[in-house]
C-alpha cells in the first residue's frame, strides 16, 4: 500500500494565479492558465476565476505583489473559496507567507501535477515513482506542516525545541523513505531491463508527445489493442508496449506518459526509468494536436524534454493528429495583413511542415481514421530501413514482399 499524499481539495472551487513577466507574455499566461484550469478539472477541482499580475519576476516573499494578494484574499472571502492554485512552483517561504495571509489551502503547479499522477498511477511501478517524486517535493517544505507549533509555544524556548525535534524526526523519516523508494525502483528497473532484453532484436518505435494529443488512441489503432484513452491530462502513466505488424513487418510499439510545460523536475527524474522505452527507441512517432492553438510551442516542449531524457536526436515522424478538429478563419481577398496561425489553412500548414520535415510528417485523425493507411505506409518504410540496416541479410524478404504488392 503506497503512502500517497493526495490533496483533500477534490470537488472544491479554486482561483488560479499566474504572472506576466519578461519571460511570459500576456497571451502565453492566458494559455498557461487555461492549461492549469484543465489540470485542475482533471483533479476534480472547479476553477472559477483567474488572477494575473505584471511583474519583472515573482515576488520572493508572496509570488504576487501584496496589493494583488489582498485582492485575491478579498475575492476568496466574498465567494467562500478555500483553494488557490499558482501556475509556478512556489518556494517553501512563499507557501508559508501566502498561507499565513490567505488562510486557505495552497497548491502550486507542481503539487497539482503530483496530485494527478497519484490519482492516475495504477501499477506498482508508477505508484513507486509518484511516491518518490512526492516525498522529494515535500522534503524542503516540511516546515509549513509545523506552523501550528507557533501558536502552541507562544514564543517559549522549550516548545521551540519540541518543534525542531519533531521536524528533524520527520525529515529523517522522509529521507529514509526516499532512499527505500530509490532502491525499490532500482530493483524494478532491473526486472524491466531484463524484460526489454528478452524481447529480442525487433525494431523499437515509441509514441511521444504533449499530454492529451491522442497517443493512446493512435496506439489502439496501430496495435489493435485497448489502451486506456481519455480526454484528460495524463490518462497514461505507465509505458505500454505492444507487438505490431504492418504488412509483413513486426516491431515493438510503446506508448509513454505525455509531456507538459513546466513539468516538475522531481517527476522527470523519477520517471526517467519509465522513459527508457524512449531512450532505447529506434524511431519516434511524435504526435501533435494540430487543433491546439499553440501546437508549435507544445512541439518545442516535447523536443526539449526528449533532449533532457536522451541527448541524442532520433529518427522522428511528426504526426499531426486531430485534423477533424482543426479550424481557422480565412482571410478576405483584400486583407493585406500577414498570415498568422489563426488564419492559415490546413493545406498551407501541411505544405509548410512537409518542406520543413522533408516529408517526415503526416496529417491524420485517429478518431475518424483519416490518413491511417498512409501513416502505416510511412511507418513501414522507416522501420524497414532500420531493419535492413540492422539485418542486411534479410533484405530479400522485403524485396519479395514489395514485388508482390506492386
Rosetta blueprint (number, residue, H / E / L):
1 X L
2 X L
3 X L
4 X L
5 X L
6 X L
7 X L
8 X L
9 X L
10 X L
11 X L
12 X L
13 X E
14 X E
15 X E
16 X E
17 X E
18 X E
19 X E
20 X E
21 X E
22 X L
23 X L
24 X E
25 X L
26 X H
27 X H
28 X H
29 X H
30 X H
31 X H
32 X H
33 X H
34 X H
35 X H
36 X H
37 X H
38 X H
39 X H
40 X H
41 X H
42 X H
43 X L
44 X L
45 X L
46 X E
47 X E
48 X E
49 X E
50 X E
51 X E
52 X E
53 X E
54 X E
55 X L
56 X L
57 X L
58 X L
59 X E
60 X L
61 X L
62 X L
63 X E
64 X L
65 X L
66 X H
67 X H
68 X H
69 X H
70 X H
71 X H
72 X H
73 X H
74 X H
75 X H
76 X H
77 X H
78 X H
79 X H
80 X L
81 X L
82 X L
83 X E
84 X E
85 X E
86 X E
87 X L
88 X L
89 X L
90 X L
91 X L
92 X H
93 X H
94 X H
95 X H
96 X H
97 X H
98 X H
99 X H
100 X H
101 X H
102 X H
103 X L
104 X L
105 X E
106 X E
107 X E
108 X E
109 X H
110 X H
111 X H
112 X H
113 X H
114 X H
115 X H
116 X H
117 X H
118 X H
119 X H
120 X H
121 X L
122 X L
123 X L
124 X H
125 X H
126 X H
127 X H
128 X H
129 X H
130 X H
131 X H
132 X H
133 X H
134 X H
135 X H
136 X H
137 X H
138 X H
139 X H
140 X L
141 X L
142 X H
143 X H
144 X H
145 X H
146 X H
147 X L
148 X H
149 X H
150 X H
151 X H
152 X H
153 X H
154 X L
155 X L
156 X L
157 X H
158 X H
159 X H
160 X H
161 X H
162 X H
163 X H
164 X H
165 X H
166 X H
167 X H
168 X H
169 X H
170 X H
171 X H
172 X H
173 X H
174 X H
175 X H
176 X H
177 X H
178 X H
179 X H
180 X H
181 X H
182 X H
183 X H
184 X H
185 X H
186 X H
187 X H
188 X H
189 X H
190 X H
191 X H
192 X H
193 X H
194 X H
195 X H
196 X H
197 X H
198 X H
199 X L
200 X L
201 X L
202 X L
203 X L
204 X E
205 X E
206 X E
207 X E
208 X E
209 X E
210 X E
211 X L
212 X L
213 X L
214 X L
215 X H
216 X H
217 X H
218 X H
219 X H
220 X H
221 X H
222 X H
223 X H
224 X L
225 X L
226 X L
227 X L
228 X L
229 X L
230 X L
231 X L
232 X L
233 X L
234 X L
235 X L
236 X L
237 X L
238 X L
239 X L
240 X E
241 X E
242 X E
243 X E
244 X E
245 X E
246 X E
247 X L
248 X L
249 X E
250 X E
251 X E
252 X E
253 X E
254 X E
255 X E
256 X L
257 X L
258 X L
259 X E
260 X L
261 X L
262 X L
263 X L
264 X L
265 X H
266 X H
267 X H
268 X H
269 X H
270 X H
271 X L
272 X L
273 X L
274 X L
275 X L
276 X H
277 X H
278 X H
279 X H
280 X L
281 X L
282 X L
283 X E
284 X E
285 X E
286 X E
287 X E
288 X E
289 X E
290 X L
291 X L
292 X L
293 X L
294 X L
295 X H
296 X H
297 X H
298 X H
299 X H
300 X H
301 X H
302 X H
303 X H
304 X H
305 X H
306 X H
307 X H
308 X H
309 X H
310 X L
311 X L
312 X L
313 X L
314 X L
315 X E
316 X E
317 X E
318 X E
319 X E
320 X E
321 X E
322 X L
323 X H
324 X H
325 X H
326 X L
327 X L
328 X L
329 X L
330 X L
331 X L
332 X L
333 X L
334 X L
335 X L
336 X L
337 X L
338 X L
339 X L
340 X L
341 X L
342 X L
343 X L
344 X L
345 X L
346 X H
347 X H
348 X H
349 X H
350 X H
351 X H
352 X H
353 X H
354 X H
355 X H
356 X H
357 X H
358 X L
359 X L
360 X L
361 X E
362 X E
363 X E
364 X L
365 X E
366 X L
367 X L
368 X L
369 X L
370 X E
371 X L
372 X H
373 X H
374 X H
375 X H
376 X H
377 X H
378 X H
379 X H
380 X H
381 X H
382 X H
383 X H
384 X H
385 X H
386 X H
387 X H
388 X H
389 X H
390 X H
391 X L
392 X H
393 X H
394 X H
395 X H
396 X H
397 X H
398 X H
399 X H
400 X H
401 X H
402 X H
403 X H
404 X H
405 X H
406 X L
